[in-house]
């Protein structure tokens, strides 16, 4: 019974870690991962073009041997595939599952090279190649640039399983009948193959560790400590990207500036701790009413900003009505034993491209309309044509 309790405790402790391991990356990490995918695509294309030179030089020096034919064919195929992938990601197209497909595809392509050596009757080449195996390690290391632990684990697991199968088949073929290329690549030693698998495990663990550590730093650099929302520099960066995308695909973007009404009165009456509690509560209301594609930031002090991609002005106004309702419904406890206080916010909305095409123009118009909302009595929204 006691042993069962121990295992239950261990399972309970493991569960949050396991959920964290397989949870979706937050938008900031997903954005960094999309950029990392472009970096990997550039590196993949450059690397494959360089690799084409290896079998080419081998052909020039030794002729079209079976090994050289296989290496040359896969190098050319990999270069063409890398060019196609780069074309897709360079247009900033976010395709669901693309990081998994490209990461697993990278290691599987390497495994196919090894498998081709097996099919050609070259087991020691497949198991002891010193040219293709290190590319596994590069492919696994590159998964860290996707900023997604799930991708690191998936690609690492694929490499481990695939290479283990290749090594097992190579050993079976070679032990039954040693082949001539053993003189070049050496004998197949099971211990050395196990060591290679351990290297793949270590590379995967390092990629996961890098993402876990870097994710904390990335979050701190892009988010406000008090509210947990995006900070102003990151919001401006992301807004510029959204406007670039909107201009390319001819879609609207709404930008809203929001301000907590009578915030100085909250601080003066109940203290700065109550003011911080109010800011956190409003941030929670903004976050709960936002879509995953929306940008929500603490712009400064008691001021917030939102960007709503693909929403025209009318739909954005309806969304902001929900935000204001959610804020009105908040009950904030200013101090122990004190009655809960309520707060309101005012908002101004600008629309791309009607009110401007740059982030600064849209924010300026939204801020002007926010001031109109303040002058009109607060706790309201001003958009184009309203007021």
Beta strands, then each sheet from edge to edge (+ up, - down):
strand 1: 253-260
strand 2: 295-300
strand 3: 303-309
strand 4: 332-333
strand 5: 340-341
strand 6: 345-352
strand 7: 381-382
sheet 1: 2+ 3- 1+ 6- 7-
sheet 2: 4+ 5-
end
